[in-house]
C-alpha cells in the first residue's frame, strides 16, 4: 500500500513541476523578440515586458531595451509594440 502512496505523490509532484515549467515558459516576464522597427524599417531585437492582460491572457505592455538604441533607456515612441 505504501508503494501506491509514493507513486501517487510522485505523480502529483511531477504535475506541479510541469505546471510551474509551463507558467515560467509561456507566462508573464521579459522576453527577447525580433521585430521590424517601424521608425527605421530595420529588423532589431527588443527586450519586451509581457504582463497579465486579464484572466488567462497575457499581453506585451512595454519595450525595456532595443538594440538600435544601445544600452540606454528606450526613448522612442515604441510603435513596435503593435508588431509584437
C-alpha positions as CSV (number, residue, x, y, z in Angstrom):
1,X,0.0,0.0,0.0
2,X,2.9,2.4,0.7
3,X,4.2,1.9,-2.8
4,X,1.0,3.3,-4.2
5,X,1.1,6.3,-1.9
6,X,4.7,7.1,-3.0
7,X,3.6,6.6,-6.6
8,X,0.7,9.0,-6.3
9,X,2.8,11.6,-4.5
10,X,5.4,11.3,-7.4
11,X,2.6,11.9,-9.9
12,X,1.3,14.9,-8.1
13,X,4.8,16.3,-7.7
14,X,5.5,15.8,-11.5
15,X,2.2,17.6,-12.3
16,X,3.2,20.6,-10.2
17,X,6.7,20.7,-11.7
18,X,5.1,20.6,-15.2
19,X,2.7,23.4,-14.4
20,X,5.5,25.6,-13.0
21,X,7.6,25.0,-16.1
22,X,4.7,25.9,-18.4
23,X,3.9,29.1,-16.5
24,X,7.5,30.1,-16.5
25,X,7.9,29.3,-20.2
26,X,4.7,31.0,-21.6
27,X,3.7,33.2,-18.7
28,X,4.5,36.8,-17.8
29,X,8.1,38.1,-17.8
30,X,10.7,39.6,-20.0
31,X,11.3,38.0,-23.4
32,X,13.7,38.8,-26.3
33,X,11.9,39.3,-29.5
34,X,12.9,40.2,-33.1
35,X,10.8,42.9,-34.7
36,X,10.9,45.3,-37.6
37,X,11.3,48.8,-36.3
38,X,8.6,51.0,-37.9
39,X,10.7,54.1,-37.4
40,X,13.9,52.9,-39.2
41,X,12.4,49.9,-41.2
42,X,15.3,47.8,-39.8
43,X,15.0,44.4,-38.1
44,X,16.1,44.6,-34.5
45,X,16.0,42.7,-31.2
46,X,14.0,44.1,-28.3
47,X,13.5,43.0,-24.7
48,X,9.7,43.1,-24.2
49,X,7.9,43.1,-20.9
50,X,4.9,40.7,-21.0
51,X,2.3,41.0,-18.2
52,X,-1.1,39.6,-17.5
53,X,-3.9,41.3,-19.5
54,X,-6.8,39.6,-17.8
55,X,-7.8,36.1,-16.7
56,X,-5.8,33.6,-18.7
57,X,-4.4,36.2,-21.1
58,X,-1.0,37.9,-21.4
59,X,0.0,40.9,-23.5
60,X,3.2,42.8,-24.4
61,X,3.0,46.1,-22.5
62,X,6.4,47.7,-22.7
63,X,9.8,47.6,-24.5
64,X,12.6,47.6,-22.0
65,X,15.6,47.5,-24.3
66,X,16.2,48.0,-28.0
67,X,19.4,47.0,-29.8
68,X,19.1,50.1,-32.1
69,X,19.2,52.5,-29.2
70,X,22.2,50.9,-27.4
71,X,22.4,50.3,-23.6
72,X,20.4,53.3,-22.5
73,X,16.7,53.6,-21.9
74,X,14.2,53.3,-24.8
75,X,13.4,56.9,-25.8
76,X,11.4,56.4,-29.0
77,X,7.6,56.3,-29.2
78,X,7.6,52.4,-29.1
79,X,5.4,51.9,-32.1
80,X,6.9,48.4,-32.4
81,X,4.6,47.3,-29.6
82,X,1.8,46.9,-32.2
83,X,4.0,44.4,-34.0
84,X,4.8,42.2,-31.0
